[in-house]
Amino acid sequence: MRSPKTTKKNNPLESGVRRIIGVDPGLASTGWGVVEQQGQRILHIAHGSIETEAHLPRPERLLSIYTQFKHILELYEPGEGAIETLYFAKNVTSALPVAEARGVVSMALAERGLLVREFTPLAIKQAVVGRGSAGKDQVQELVRLILGLESIPKPDHAADALGAALCSAHTPIFIDA
């Protein structure tokens, strides 16, 4: 296993700064969002999504997610990752492609030796809004307000990824969430 790529920029013990990438994985659309925590301040760095075309074979779509996500990691150099735990109620079939996308994203994070935290949807809602029963629209609006953005981040998957990053920022680094 490679040791983590540690620079003053992404080593919170040396710099007091945490750069976190949040991820909302999906086969059709994988949202990502990067925030930087400087003491009590949390700054928005970037966000977006990786889209794949439904007509392509699944392995090609997964390779596309993996390749593009690795480029995003190289570009923004996060020191840690935050990913929402896989949740499905009744539709196991739709959960499988999400799990595969989650797997390639997790592999890219592990290749860089990053600390990866997993959070339940409930934990993310509590960290962002203050209550686990918050609706998706409330979470997205609070993400906008906390990060000082003019509008709610689009697409929705990117806003959800920023929510995961904010949850990690609100979790002390010595706690394994």
Long-range contacts (C-beta under 8 A, 24 or more apart in sequence): 1-113, 2-111, 2-112, 2-113, 3-113, 4-79, 4-112, 4-113, 4-114, 4-115, 5-77, 5-112, 5-113, 6-79, 7-77, 9-77, 9-79, 10-77, 10-78, 10-79, 11-79, 12-79, 12-173, 18-79, 18-80, 18-169, 18-173, 19-45, 19-76, 19-77, 19-78, 19-79, 19-80, 20-78, 20-79, 20-80, 20-81, 20-82, 20-165, 20-168, 20-169, 21-72, 21-73, 21-76, 21-78, 21-80, 21-81, 21-82, 21-109, 21-161, 21-165, 22-81, 22-82, 22-83, 22-160, 22-161, 22-162, 22-163, 22-164, 22-165, 22-166, 22-167, 22-168, 23-69, 23-81, 23-82, 23-83, 23-84, 23-105, 23-161, 23-164, 24-83, 24-84, 24-157, 24-158, 24-160, 24-161, 24-164, 25-65, 25-83, 25-84, 25-98, 25-101, 25-102, 25-105, 26-97, 26-98, 26-101, 26-157, 27-52, 27-58, 27-61, 27-62, 27-65, 27-97, 27-98, 27-100, 27-101, 28-52, 28-54, 29-155, 29-157, 30-65, 30-69, 30-101, 30-105, 30-157, 31-155, 31-156, 31-157, 31-158, 31-159, 31-160, 31-161, 32-69, 32-72, 32-158, 32-161, 33-153, 33-158, 33-159, 33-161, 33-162, 33-164, 33-165, 34-76, 34-78, 34-165, 35-147, 35-162, 35-165, 35-166, 35-169, 37-169, 42-146, 42-147, 42-166, 42-169, 43-147, 44-147, 44-148, 44-149, 44-162, 45-76, 46-76, 47-153, 47-158, 47-159, 47-161, 47-162, 48-72, 48-158, 49-155, 49-157, 49-158, 58-97, 58-100, 62-100, 62-101, 62-104, 63-104, 65-101, 65-104, 65-105, 66-104, 66-105, 66-107, 66-108, 69-104, 69-105, 69-108, 70-108, 70-111, 73-108, 73-109, 73-112, 73-114, 78-114, 79-114, 79-115, 80-114, 80-115, 80-116, 80-117, 80-168, 80-173, 81-109, 81-114, 81-115, 81-116, 81-117, 81-168, 82-116, 82-117, 82-118, 82-119, 82-164, 82-165, 82-167, 82-168, 83-109, 83-116, 83-117, 83-118, 83-119, 83-164, 84-118, 84-119, 84-120, 84-121, 84-124, 84-160, 84-164, 85-118, 85-119, 85-120, 85-121, 87-120, 87-121, 115-173, 117-168, 117-171, 117-176, 117-177, 118-177, 119-164, 119-167, 119-168, 119-171, 119-177, 123-167, 123-177, 124-160, 124-163, 124-164, 124-166, 124-167, 125-163, 127-163, 127-166, 127-167, 127-170, 127-171, 128-163, 128-166, 128-167, 139-163
